[in-house]
Amino acid sequence: MRTFAVCALGCRVNQYDAEAMREQLLSLGYEQVEFSQKADVYLIATCTVTGTSDKKSRQMINRAHRKNPDALIVAAGCLAQREGEALLEIPGVGLVIGSSNRAMAGQLVEEALAGMKKSAVEELDTVFEPLAIGQMHGRTRVALKIQEGCDRFCSYCIIPYVRGPIRSRALEDCVEEAKRLAAHGVPEIVLTGIHLTSYGRDLGRQAYPGQMLAELLEQLNAIEGVHRIRMGSLEPSVLSEEFMARVAKLDKFAHQMHVALQSGSETVLRRMKRSYTKEGYARHIDILRKYWPDAAISTDMIAGFPGETEDEAKETIEFVRRIGFSHLHVFPYSPREGTPAAVMEGQLSTQKKQARAAQLIAVGEELKKAYIEQFDGTVQDVLFERERDGVYIGRTGEDIEVVCDTPQPFDRLVSCKLTLQDDIMHAQVL
């Protein structure tokens, strides 16, 4: 029996794609082993969002080759789409699959093992590739990919060039996959995509942003066995009155949103070519909080974008405090070759970018602590996800991690009273 190992780098979409390819190999009778073990096939879902991502992707390829010089290495994903022919020259790599042909991964691996070294990288698709998953083997939280591609072309981002235009998965297919996951005992589903906000726009049935997304959420909410629904990153424009009025009625939808920001400076947002203004962003957050006053709102921030002045950095910190995020994901700006931002004037030093990132991280920790403290002494529904050293760890709908020292189920929500002790939220089952 042939063995294989999988390594998925980068975002949830990449992880979903890797899972879909993994299940194809399992269906062909391959046995999965850990990536650290010797295998006949190594499947690496590469990432190219930053230069560091490129480096890590190549490191994993080289690590697999050292583990077994005779193995077939499959380089898939975004870096493969961007540099497929170059990756094929790396020792051990016998197959590259980019942002298409992932639904044929099993067949392509069989052909490569028969000696047909090849690149399966093609022009970017204009229709959604029919990938599917359904064998998650005891996972509590699973991503469901509903959308692919992006047409925003922000000045710092390479992803539209390697993932292609927006294309949405048919609503019926999304619902069927969610039913399969629920039947396999998956209690929480996270909708994911490269640009979730655009879901349905290419299908031509949207009177307002997020209309089809709201329809999908309503149908997922009705599935027996699905206990909680979340979404990946959204842009603020989707948070309209129409969208929130529908979503707020769904009892399984977690009161947590990740709403993309990147900078709180108006001038930096323009240089980034983001699609919203600072005040527009704030208005949409106000709509969200009108329906969910307790909502956890997280975001991504880029520190030290080209040309960022001290005043712009201060403006960003002030805006972050004004919104009152529950969590910040902060990244120092990293030039991405092939994007307009990489050749902009005013590139900041690594030291300055790291210093500004550190400032934002400190503010984020302060806001996170203040947000969590609001739930001390409250009763919340918790979905427990794992056990470690006799402690059961779970999350509330607001994405607050809690711990419990008594055994808990992983397949349903549990009502708990929360108590904050030494910055750790403890759960007492009611």
N, C-alpha and C positions, 0 to 999 in steps of 0.2 A: 504494500500500500504506500503510495506517495504521500509525503508530508509537505505542509506549507505553513508559512508564518506571515503575519500581517503587521505592518506599521503604518498608521494613519497620522499624518502631520497636519497641523493647521486647524481650520474651522470645522464646525459641525457638518457642513455640507460635504467636505472632504471625508469626514468620518462615515457619513451615510454612504457615500459612493464606495468606500472601502468595504463596508459591511455588505453591500449588494454584491460586490465581486467575491467576497469571502463566501457568501452563501452559494454562489455558483460553483465554487471549487468543492464545497462540502457535498453538493448534490451530485458531483461527479465521482464521489467516493474518496476524495482526498482527506487526510487526517490533519487537523490543525495542531501545531505545537507553538510554544512561546517563541517570540522573536529572538530571544537570547540562545535558543537551541539550534542544533543543526537541522536543516530542512532541505527538501528537494527544490522547493520554490519559495522565494521571498517576494511578497507583494508589498510595495512601498507606495503609498498615496502621497505624492510630493506636494510641497507648498512653495509658492514664489512671491508671497505678499511683501516680503522684505529681502534684502541681501542676506540677512541672517538665516531666513527660511531656506534660501537656495543652498547655503553652506550646510545646514543641518540635513537637508534632503540628500545631498551628496555624501555626507558622513554616514547616514544610515545605509546607503547603497554600498559603500566601502566596508562597513561593518559586516553586512551580510556576506559579502564576498570573502572576507577573512574567515568567517565562521565556516563557510563551505564553498571553496573555490570551484566546485563542480555544479553548484546550484544554478538554477535559472532565476535571474533577478528581473522582476517586472516593475518598471518605473511608470507609475500612472499619475494622473492629477495635473495640477497647474504648471509645475516646472516642466513636466513632460510635454505639455502642450506648447510651451515656450521654447524649449531647447531639446526637442525629441531626438534629433539626429546626433547632437553632442552627447546626450546621455547614452545613446546606443554604442558609443565608442568606449564607455567605461567598462573595464573588465568585469565579466559576469552578467552584464545587462544583455538580455536576449529579446526583450519585448518592451516597447514603450506604448502607453495608451494615454491619450490626452483627455480632452473634455468631451469626447464622443467615443463610441465603440466600447463603453464600459459594460453595456448589456451583453456583449459578446466575449467578455473576459475569459470565461471558462474555455470556450472554443479556441481562443487565441493562445491561451496557455498550453493547451494540448498540441497545437500546431508548433509552437516554439520549442516544446520539449521534443518534438519529432525532428528538430534541427532547422526549423524555419525562422531564423532570427529576423525580426522585422520591426518596423515602426508602423503602428496603427493610428498615428496622429493624422487627423484630417482637418479640413476647413471647419470652422465652428458651426455648430448646428443652429438651425432657426426654429426647430420644433423640440419639445421636451422629450428627452431620451427615456424610454420606458424601463426605468430601474425599479426594483421592488425588494423589500425585505420582509421578514416575518418569523425569524427563528432566534429571537434575542437571548435565549438561554438564561432566564432568570433576572434580566436587567429590570430595574425599577423605572428608570427614566430613559426614553428612547426618542431619537430625532426622527421626524417624518418630513422628508424633503418634498416640498410642494412647488418649488420655483427654481429656475436656473437663469443665470446671466444678469447683466446690468448694462444700462444705457446712460448712466450719469456722467461718466468720465471725469470724476473729481481729479484735480491736478496732481495729486500725490499717489493715485491708485492705479495699479497695473491690472487689476482683476477684470475689467471689461475686455481687455485685450486677450485674455486667456480663457475666459468663460463665455464670451460671446454675448449676443443680444438677449433681452428678456424673453423667457418662454415659460408658460404656466402649465402645471400638470392639471389634467381634467379633474374637476371637483369630485366626480364619481370615483375615480381611481384613488384619490386621497382618502376618501371615506372607506373604501374597501380595504385599503392597507391598514387603516386605523382599526378596523374590525378584526383583521387578522392578528394584529399586535395585542389587542385586548383579549382575544381568544387564547393567546399564548401567555396570558397573565401579566401583561405590561400595564401598570396602573396610570402612568403619567406619560403624556405625549408632548413633545416640543416641536412645533412647526418651524421648519428651517428652510432657508433659501439664500441665494446670493443677494437678492434685493426683494425681501418679502413684501415691502410696501407696494410693489408693482404687481403683485399677484392678481391675475384676472384681467389686467389692462390689455393684454394681447388677445384675449378671448372675446373682447368687444361687448361685454355686458355690464358696464360700470357707469352708473350715473354720478358717482362720487368716489374718491379714493377709498379703497378698502371695502367696497360693496360686496364683491365676491369672497373676500377674506372673511367678512362677517357671516355670509351664507355658509361657508365651510365650517366656521367655528360653531354655528348653530347645529349643524348636522353632527359634528363630532361630540358635542355636548349631549346628544341624545343616545350615544352608543353605550350599551350596557358593558360594564367592565372598565371603561375609561373613568378614572376618578379625578384626574386633574389635567388641565391643558395649559401650556405656556406657548409663547412665541419667541423666536430669535429677535435679532435687531430690526427695529422699525425706524422709518424716518417720521418726523413729527406731523407731516401733512396727513397721515392716515388717521390721526386722532381728531376726527371731526365730530360734531354733535351727532350726526347720523350714525357714524360707526360706533361711538361710545354708547349711545342709547341702546343699541342692539347688544353689544358685548356685555354691558352691565347687567343684563337679565340672565346671563349664563352662570349657573351655580358652580360649574366645574372649572371655570376660567380663573386662574390664579391672579390675585391682585398685584401683579408685578409686570412691568414693561421695561424693555431695554430700548431707549430712544436715542438714536445717534445724534451726537453734537459735534465733537472734534475740537471746537474752539468756542469760547465765549466772547470773542472779539469780532465785531462787525467787519472790520477791514481784513482780518485773517480769514474769515469765512468766505469773503469775496475772492481772495487769492487762492483759496482751496477749491473754488467753484462749487461750493455747496449750494443746495437748491432752496435754502431758507435763510431768513434773516434772524437775528437774535430775538427781536421782539415777536416775530412770527412763531418762533420756537416756544417762547414763554406763553403765548396765547393758547397753543395746543396743549401744553402741560396744564394750563388752567382748566381746560375742558376735561382732561383726564381726571384731575383732582375733584372736579365738580361731581363726577360719578363715583370715584373711588378716593375719598379723602385720605385713606390710609395706604394708598398704593406705594409700593417700592418702585422707585424710578432709578435705573442705572444707566450709565452711558460710557462711551469711549472718548478719550481725550488724547490729542497729539500735542506734545509739549515741544516748543522750539521750532515751529514751522519756519521756513525761510523768510527772513525779513522781520520776524516777530520782535517788536520792541519791548522795553520794560513796561511801557504804558499798556500795550496790548496784552502782555502777560498778566498784569494787574487787573485789567478789564475781564479777562477770562476767569480769574479767581473770584472776583466780585459776582460774576454771573452764576458761577457754580454754586456759590453760597446762596444767591437769590433763589435758585431753583430748589435747592435743598435735596440733592441726590442722595439716594440710599447707598450707592456704591459707585466708585469711579474705576474704570480700567484705563490706566495711564501709560502711554508709550512715548518715549522720546522720538522725535521725527527721524526717520531713516530714509535716505534718498533711495528711490527705486528707479534704476536705469530704465529709460524708455518713457518716463512720465514728464510732463512739463515742470513739475516742482523740482525735479532733480537738477535742472539747469537754471533755476531762478537765481537772481542775485540775492545776496544777504544770507547765505548759508551760515548757520550758527556753529560754533565749536561744539564738540562732543561734551566738553565740560559744562558749557552753558545749557545745553539741552538737558543734560542729566540733572543739573541744579533746578531747572524749571519743572522737570518731571517730579523731582523730590518734593517741591513745594505743593504741587497738585495732589500728590499721593498723601501728604500730611493733611491737607484740607479734606480729602476724601475719607481718611480714617476718622477724622473728627465728625464728619457728617454721618458716616456709617454708625458710629457709636451712638450719636444722638437719636438716629432713627430706631435702632434696636431697643434702646432704653424705653421707648414708648410702649413696648409690648411686655414689659416686666409686669407680672401679675395678671396678665390676660389669659383667656382661654382661646386656643387656636387648634385648627385641624393640622395634624402633622402626617407626612408620608415618610416613613422610615425607609432608608435606602441601603444601609450596610451596618455590619457589626465589626468592631475592632477592640480586641482585648476585653471582651465582656461588656463593652459600652455600645449602645445602639444609637446610630446617628441618623437624623432625618431633617426635613425642611418644612417650614410653613409655606402657605401660599405666597407670602411676601418674601420668600427665599431666605429666611432666617434659619441658620443652622442651629439645631437643638440636639442635646444629648440626653439619653435615658439609661439608667443602670439596670433595667429589667427587660427581659426578652420581649420583642415586639414583632408583629407581622410586617411584611414588606409589600403586601398586595392591596392595602386599603388605607384610607385615612383613619387616624386615631385622634380623638379629642383629648387635648392635654392642657394643663395649666402650666404656664411658663414662669420661671423664676430666674432672674439674672444674678449670677454669683461670680465675682472675679472675671467679668467680661465673657463668661460662658453661659449660654442660655440652657437651663435645665428644664426637662419636661416631666411632669407628673401626670400619668395617665388617669383620666377620670372614669 
